[in-house]
Amino acid sequence: MSGETLTIDRLGTHGDGIAETEKGPVYVPFTLPRETATVAREGETGTLIALTQAAPERAEPPCPHFGPDGEGGACGGCNLQHLETDAYRVWKREQVVRPLAMNGIETEIAPLYPCEPGARRRMVLTARRTENGMLVGFNQAGSHNIVPIIGCLVGDPRIVKHLASVRRIARAVCATRKPFRLTVFASETGLDIAAEGAGRVSTRQRQMAIETALSMKVLARLTVDGETLVEARQPIVRFGGISVVPPPGAFLQASAAAEDRMADLVLGHLAGAKRIADLFAGCGAFALRLAREAAVITAESEGPALAALDAAARHATGLKPVEIDRRDLFRRPLMAADLKYTEAVVFDPPRAGAEAQAHQLAASKVCRVAAVSCNPATLARDLAILVEGGFAIDAVHPIDQFLWSPHVEAVALLTRR
Ligand SMILES: C[S@@+](CC[C@H](N)C(=O)[O-])C[C@H]1O[C@@H](n2cnc3c(N)ncnc32)[C@H](O)[C@@H]1O
């Protein structure tokens, strides 16, 4: 394949190398700044054909699925394995620094808290039946093609070791030619597998799926579109020692180490408050830990997650009262008046952020806020609202929950001036 020679100027927010050319920017995955490469160009998209000059920061990517020649296609999971560790960490921290600066926020930003390979305890895989068998893996970068995953360096070995069995389960529950989603969570009691969108399972298939699942000694639970087919054991996740049975496919922080770090920061900042609100509470990763010392009101839109949180709080001993409030916090944020007796708040929204809620917090009398986010752009927007409303940012802590990907988690700690 012929191509043109480009020099890469910088890394973009999605981790692609960017070459600035007379005809505009060209995004070239798997390249680094100061590298020269032969690239096949189609508009703004460049495909790396060959590297002619490598950057000193280039490292040997450890995963066989990585890169344009990756096994089974270029996996869209981790696209920064070719960047040497120190440079990678500087770049990752920058992903938090830059949007904050663009929003006029000056504050202390801690070094990146690193996470180790093998820590991803919750893997969201895509599966599809093909003529050549069942594919289970991650989507190829920028496409719906599935890269069948044999090994995964970021995945928890408790999941990765059993990917062949996960594939057998996918085959058993699959009643469609369309791709479907498999969420695999390494719970304390075994794997919790949730299939969604696999089609209408026949009675015979259901029987096969149950037999396959029961033969898998490491399986705790198998659900299909929320219906439990097998529950050999209740899947359990522990938040600061408090056991929770998460609903099928529930949101849980991707890595236990990252969650522990976030929880330490949140608990440390909110210590001493007697009444705390946990907004976008999920199954209670923060709320249940906080409830050891403070009354907690939790708000969240997913009923099953709140029910799991509620059941855990009822079963645990020695907790202060935990209230639950099912609500859509985008449309119906907790109003400043609702927060009258609340001293401190933790919020951890999805990628869209918590704009409406931030306005209410700004107008409230809440004294301390811990803002947790997986999207630095919306975090920066929400922090600017809080600063405008009288808060000062004490510190921001970037956490590398999504190793080798362009995604980063951050915890911002704020106090009313
Ligand atoms: C990033 S997760 C955090 C969950 C929890 N704090 C944890 O650490 O496990 C975001 C949570 O926000 C919830 N959520 C999404 N949109 C929402 C909305 N509009 N209103 C309330 N909660 C929402 C999701 O269901 C999810 O549980």
The ligand as an SDF file (V2000), in Angstrom:
LIG
                    3D

 27 29  0  0  0  0  0  0  0  0999 V2000
  -20.2340    6.4640   37.2830 C   0  0  0  0  0  0  0  0  0  0  0  0
  -21.5900    5.5910   37.9680 S   0  0  0  0  0  0  0  0  0  0  0  0
  -21.2470    5.7690   39.6870 C   0  0  0  0  0  0  0  0  0  0  0  0
  -21.9450    4.8000   40.5810 C   0  0  0  0  0  0  0  0  0  0  0  0
  -21.3860    4.6850   42.0040 C   0  0  0  0  0  0  0  0  0  0  0  0
  -21.0810    5.9830   42.5750 N   0  0  0  0  0  0  0  0  0  0  0  0
  -20.1810    3.7730   42.0750 C   0  0  0  0  0  0  0  0  0  0  0  0
  -19.0840    4.2630   42.3660 O   0  0  0  0  0  0  0  0  0  0  0  0
  -20.3230    2.5650   41.8290 O   0  0  0  0  0  0  0  0  0  0  0  0
  -22.8850    6.6930   37.6320 C   0  0  0  0  0  0  0  0  0  0  0  0
  -24.2170    6.3030   38.1900 C   0  0  0  0  0  0  0  0  0  0  0  0
  -25.1590    7.3050   37.8010 O   0  0  0  0  0  0  0  0  0  0  0  0
  -26.3930    6.6880   37.5010 C   0  0  0  0  0  0  0  0  0  0  0  0
  -27.1220    7.6120   36.6160 N   0  0  0  0  0  0  0  0  0  0  0  0
  -26.9840    7.7740   35.2810 C   0  0  0  0  0  0  0  0  0  0  0  0
  -27.7860    8.7470   34.8330 N   0  0  0  0  0  0  0  0  0  0  0  0
  -28.4700    9.2120   35.9210 C   0  0  0  0  0  0  0  0  0  0  0  0
  -29.4490   10.2170   36.1040 C   0  0  0  0  0  0  0  0  0  0  0  0
  -29.8870   10.9360   35.0850 N   0  0  0  0  0  0  0  0  0  0  0  0
  -29.9170   10.4240   37.3440 N   0  0  0  0  0  0  0  0  0  0  0  0
  -29.4710    9.6910   38.3900 C   0  0  0  0  0  0  0  0  0  0  0  0
  -28.5420    8.7260   38.2810 N   0  0  0  0  0  0  0  0  0  0  0  0
  -28.0480    8.4810   37.0550 C   0  0  0  0  0  0  0  0  0  0  0  0
  -26.0100    5.3660   36.8630 C   0  0  0  0  0  0  0  0  0  0  0  0
  -27.0670    4.4510   36.9610 O   0  0  0  0  0  0  0  0  0  0  0  0
  -24.7810    4.9930   37.6850 C   0  0  0  0  0  0  0  0  0  0  0  0
  -25.1370    4.2100   38.7900 O   0  0  0  0  0  0  0  0  0  0  0  0
  1  2  1  0
  2  3  1  0
  2 10  1  0
  3  4  1  0
  4  5  1  0
  5  6  1  0
  5  7  1  0
  7  8  2  0
  7  9  1  0
 10 11  1  0
 11 12  1  0
 11 26  1  0
 12 13  1  0
 13 14  1  0
 13 24  1  0
 14 15  1  0
 14 23  1  0
 15 16  2  0
 16 17  1  0
 17 18  1  0
 17 23  2  0
 18 19  1  0
 18 20  2  0
 20 21  1  0
 21 22  2  0
 22 23  1  0
 24 25  1  0
 24 26  1  0
 26 27  1  0
M  CHG  2   2   1   9  -1
M  END
$$$$
